[in-house]
Amino acid sequence: MAFDLDSHELLRIRANPAPLEQLRGPRGVRPAGPPLRPSTEPVTVQRRASTEGVIVIAGQKVAIGRAHAHHTVTVHVAETTVAVEADGETRVFRRTSTKPVRSIKGPRPRTAVTGS
């Protein structure tokens, strides 16, 4: 493309001199390697139970009971199961979600700020 420098008006368009085969594909592309495989080992995460005793792992809500409300629990997430360790006992739930685990640590307890 050619432009007039004063008026910034388009003066002429010329065809690209490169051959069409060279323009079609991206340059410097390598073939992809094998696809990434998810880990077969369980992922260990921490979650803080809500006031109702519910935790959320990979988009799946798991009710562990009101006795564990506001407690931080350790969770082992495998391909088909979710094992929750709380107060020395382990409960196993069936995993219904196929989403990956995104966060490893649960939020810390909130503390109230008191004014003077």
C-alpha positions as CSV (number, residue, x, y, z in Angstrom):
1,M,0.0,0.0,0.0
2,A,1.2,3.5,-0.8
3,F,-0.1,6.5,1.2
4,D,0.3,10.3,0.6
5,L,2.3,11.6,3.5
6,D,0.6,14.9,3.6
7,S,-3.1,13.9,3.4
8,H,-2.7,10.3,4.5
9,E,-4.8,9.2,1.5
10,L,-4.4,5.8,0.0
11,L,-2.8,6.2,-3.4
12,R,-2.2,2.6,-4.7
13,I,-2.4,-1.0,-3.7
14,R,0.0,-3.6,-5.3
15,A,-0.2,-7.4,-5.1
16,N,2.2,-9.2,-2.7
17,P,5.2,-10.5,-4.6
18,A,5.5,-13.6,-2.4
19,P,4.2,-16.9,-3.9
20,L,0.8,-18.1,-2.6
21,E,2.3,-21.4,-1.1
22,Q,4.6,-19.3,1.1
23,L,1.7,-17.2,2.4
24,R,-0.7,-20.0,3.3
25,G,0.9,-21.7,6.3
26,P,2.5,-20.2,9.4
27,R,6.3,-20.0,9.4
28,G,8.6,-22.0,11.6
29,V,5.9,-24.4,12.8
30,R,6.9,-27.8,14.3
31,P,4.6,-30.8,14.7
32,A,3.0,-31.1,18.1
33,G,4.3,-33.6,20.6
34,P,2.2,-36.2,22.4
35,P,-0.8,-34.8,24.3
36,L,-0.3,-34.1,28.0
37,R,-1.7,-36.7,30.3
38,P,-3.3,-35.9,33.6
39,S,-1.5,-37.2,36.7
40,T,-2.7,-40.6,37.9
41,E,-1.7,-39.8,41.5
42,P,-4.3,-38.1,43.7
43,V,-3.9,-34.3,44.1
44,T,-3.8,-33.2,47.8
45,V,-5.5,-29.9,48.5
46,Q,-6.8,-28.0,51.5
47,R,-10.3,-26.5,51.8
48,R,-12.1,-24.5,54.4
49,A,-15.7,-25.7,55.1
50,S,-18.5,-23.2,55.0
51,T,-21.0,-22.6,57.8
52,E,-23.0,-25.5,56.6
53,G,-20.0,-27.8,56.4
54,V,-19.7,-27.8,52.6
55,I,-16.6,-27.7,50.5
56,V,-16.2,-27.2,46.8
57,I,-13.6,-29.1,44.8
58,A,-13.3,-28.8,41.0
59,G,-16.8,-27.4,40.8
60,Q,-18.3,-30.2,42.9
61,K,-19.9,-29.5,46.2
62,V,-19.2,-32.0,49.0
63,A,-21.1,-31.9,52.2
64,I,-18.9,-33.1,55.1
65,G,-21.2,-32.1,57.9
66,R,-21.9,-29.2,60.2
67,A,-19.5,-30.5,62.8
68,H,-16.7,-29.5,60.4
69,A,-18.0,-26.0,59.8
70,H,-15.2,-23.4,59.5
71,H,-12.5,-26.1,59.8
72,T,-9.7,-26.5,57.3
73,V,-9.7,-30.1,55.9
74,T,-7.2,-32.0,53.7
75,V,-8.7,-33.5,50.5
76,H,-7.2,-36.1,48.2
77,V,-8.7,-35.8,44.8
78,A,-8.2,-38.8,42.5
79,E,-9.8,-39.5,39.1
80,T,-13.0,-41.1,40.5
81,T,-12.9,-40.3,44.2
82,V,-12.6,-37.5,46.7
83,A,-11.2,-38.4,50.1
84,V,-11.7,-35.9,52.9
85,E,-9.6,-36.0,56.0
86,A,-11.1,-34.2,59.0
87,D,-10.5,-34.6,62.7
88,G,-8.6,-37.9,62.2
89,E,-11.3,-39.6,60.1
90,T,-11.4,-40.1,56.4
91,R,-14.5,-40.1,54.3
92,V,-14.6,-41.1,50.6
93,F,-17.0,-39.5,48.1
94,R,-17.6,-40.4,44.5
95,R,-16.3,-37.7,42.1
96,T,-18.9,-36.4,39.7
97,S,-17.0,-33.6,38.1
98,T,-14.3,-33.9,35.4
99,K,-12.9,-30.4,35.9
100,P,-9.3,-30.0,37.0
101,V,-8.4,-28.9,40.5
102,R,-7.4,-25.2,40.2
103,S,-6.6,-24.1,43.7
104,I,-4.5,-26.0,46.2
105,K,-4.9,-24.1,49.4
106,G,-8.2,-22.9,50.9
107,P,-8.8,-19.4,52.1
108,R,-7.6,-18.5,55.6
109,P,-10.1,-17.5,58.2
110,R,-11.3,-13.9,58.1
111,T,-10.6,-11.8,61.1
112,A,-12.8,-8.9,62.2
113,V,-11.1,-5.5,62.3
114,T,-12.1,-3.6,65.4
115,G,-12.1,0.2,65.4
116,S,-10.9,2.3,68.3
